């Protein structure tokens, strides 16, 4: 999913650059593409944050199990 979002953003960015050269940076078409890029970028950032959170959460669970195992071994 992350790769697809990055590819979509890059594709739209290229399209936006061409449109901006052809029509001008303030053309409604260019602004619309820019807004689409913003939406995909927001989705990408959310996805990356969720991924980091899950990794951190999993690391915490593994650490907790390790600590519990160590505590049991000391008893």
Phi and psi restraints in degrees (value plus and minus 20) as a CYANA .aco file:
   2 UNK   PHI     -81.7   -41.7
   2 UNK   PSI     -65.5   -25.5
   3 UNK   PHI     -81.4   -41.4
   3 UNK   PSI     -61.2   -21.2
   4 UNK   PHI     -83.8   -43.8
   4 UNK   PSI     -60.3   -20.3
   5 UNK   PHI     -85.1   -45.1
   5 UNK   PSI     -63.1   -23.1
   6 UNK   PHI     -82.1   -42.1
   6 UNK   PSI     -63.9   -23.9
   7 UNK   PHI     -81.8   -41.8
   7 UNK   PSI     -61.9   -21.9
   8 UNK   PHI     -84.5   -44.5
   8 UNK   PSI     -63.3   -23.3
   9 UNK   PHI     -81.1   -41.1
   9 UNK   PSI     -66.2   -26.2
  10 UNK   PHI     -84.0   -44.0
  10 UNK   PSI     -59.9   -19.9
  11 UNK   PHI     -82.9   -42.9
  11 UNK   PSI     -66.6   -26.6
  12 UNK   PHI     -85.1   -45.1
  12 UNK   PSI     -56.4   -16.4
  13 UNK   PHI     -82.0   -42.0
  13 UNK   PSI     -63.8   -23.8
  14 UNK   PHI     -82.0   -42.0
  14 UNK   PSI     -63.4   -23.4
  15 UNK   PHI     -83.0   -43.0
  15 UNK   PSI     -61.8   -21.8
  16 UNK   PHI     -83.8   -43.8
  16 UNK   PSI     -61.1   -21.1
  17 UNK   PHI     -81.4   -41.4
  17 UNK   PSI     -64.2   -24.2
  18 UNK   PHI     -83.1   -43.1
  18 UNK   PSI     -64.4   -24.4
  19 UNK   PHI     -83.7   -43.7
  19 UNK   PSI     -59.4   -19.4
  20 UNK   PHI     -85.0   -45.0
  20 UNK   PSI     -59.5   -19.5
  21 UNK   PHI     -86.6   -46.6
  21 UNK   PSI     -61.5   -21.5
  22 UNK   PHI     -95.7   -55.7
  22 UNK   PSI     -63.3   -23.3
  23 UNK   PHI    -129.8   -89.8
  23 UNK   PSI     -36.0     4.0
  24 UNK   PHI      82.5   122.5
  24 UNK   PSI     129.9   169.9
  25 UNK   PHI     -86.5   -46.5
  25 UNK   PSI     -44.6    -4.6
  26 UNK   PHI    -116.5   -76.5
  26 UNK   PSI     -11.7    28.3
  27 UNK   PHI     -87.9   -47.9
  27 UNK   PSI     120.9   160.9
  28 UNK   PHI     -73.8   -33.8
  28 UNK   PSI     -55.3   -15.3
  29 UNK   PHI     -84.2   -44.2
  29 UNK   PSI     -61.5   -21.5
  30 UNK   PHI     -87.1   -47.1
  30 UNK   PSI     -62.4   -22.4
  31 UNK   PHI     -84.2   -44.2
  31 UNK   PSI     -60.4   -20.4
  32 UNK   PHI     -82.1   -42.1
  32 UNK   PSI     -64.0   -24.0
  33 UNK   PHI     -83.8   -43.8
  33 UNK   PSI     -61.6   -21.6
  34 UNK   PHI     -79.4   -39.4
  34 UNK   PSI     -60.7   -20.7
  35 UNK   PHI     -87.1   -47.1
  35 UNK   PSI     -56.2   -16.2
  36 UNK   PHI     -84.3   -44.3
  36 UNK   PSI     -62.2   -22.2
  37 UNK   PHI     -79.6   -39.6
  37 UNK   PSI     -63.7   -23.7
  38 UNK   PHI     -77.7   -37.7
  38 UNK   PSI     -63.5   -23.5
  39 UNK   PHI     -84.3   -44.3
  39 UNK   PSI     -64.5   -24.5
  40 UNK   PHI     -86.6   -46.6
  40 UNK   PSI     -56.9   -16.9
  41 UNK   PHI     -84.6   -44.6
  41 UNK   PSI     -61.6   -21.6
  42 UNK   PHI     -81.2   -41.2
  42 UNK   PSI     -63.4   -23.4
  43 UNK   PHI     -80.6   -40.6
  43 UNK   PSI     -62.2   -22.2
  44 UNK   PHI     -82.7   -42.7
  44 UNK   PSI     -66.0   -26.0
  45 UNK   PHI     -82.9   -42.9
  45 UNK   PSI     -63.1   -23.1
  46 UNK   PHI     -81.0   -41.0
  46 UNK   PSI     -64.0   -24.0
  47 UNK   PHI     -81.3   -41.3
  47 UNK   PSI     -64.1   -24.1
  48 UNK   PHI     -85.6   -45.6
  48 UNK   PSI     -58.3   -18.3
  49 UNK   PHI     -86.4   -46.4
  49 UNK   PSI     -62.2   -22.2
  50 UNK   PHI     -82.9   -42.9
  50 UNK   PSI     -60.2   -20.2
  51 UNK   PHI     -82.4   -42.4
  51 UNK   PSI     -65.6   -25.6
  52 UNK   PHI     -83.8   -43.8
  52 UNK   PSI     -60.0   -20.0
  53 UNK   PHI     -82.6   -42.6
  53 UNK   PSI     -64.9   -24.9
  54 UNK   PHI     -83.4   -43.4
  54 UNK   PSI     -60.7   -20.7
  55 UNK   PHI     -83.4   -43.4
  55 UNK   PSI     -63.1   -23.1
  56 UNK   PHI     -85.0   -45.0
  56 UNK   PSI     -62.6   -22.6
  57 UNK   PHI     -82.7   -42.7
  57 UNK   PSI     -63.8   -23.8
  58 UNK   PHI     -84.3   -44.3
  58 UNK   PSI     -60.0   -20.0
  59 UNK   PHI     -82.7   -42.7
  59 UNK   PSI     -60.5   -20.5
  60 UNK   PHI     -84.0   -44.0
  60 UNK   PSI     -61.0   -21.0
  61 UNK   PHI     -85.3   -45.3
  61 UNK   PSI     -62.1   -22.1
  62 UNK   PHI     -83.7   -43.7
  62 UNK   PSI     -63.9   -23.9
  63 UNK   PHI     -82.0   -42.0
  63 UNK   PSI     -62.8   -22.8
  64 UNK   PHI     -81.6   -41.6
  64 UNK   PSI     -63.2   -23.2
  65 UNK   PHI     -83.2   -43.2
  65 UNK   PSI     -60.6   -20.6
  66 UNK   PHI     -83.6   -43.6
  66 UNK   PSI     -64.7   -24.7
  67 UNK   PHI     -83.1   -43.1
  67 UNK   PSI     -64.7   -24.7
  68 UNK   PHI     -81.8   -41.8
  68 UNK   PSI     -60.9   -20.9
  69 UNK   PHI     -83.7   -43.7
  69 UNK   PSI     -62.3   -22.3
  70 UNK   PHI     -84.5   -44.5
  70 UNK   PSI     -62.2   -22.2
  71 UNK   PHI     -81.0   -41.0
  71 UNK   PSI     -62.5   -22.5
  72 UNK   PHI     -84.6   -44.6
  72 UNK   PSI     -59.6   -19.6
  73 UNK   PHI     -85.0   -45.0
  73 UNK   PSI     -49.5    -9.5
  74 UNK   PHI     -98.3   -58.3
  74 UNK   PSI     -39.9     0.1
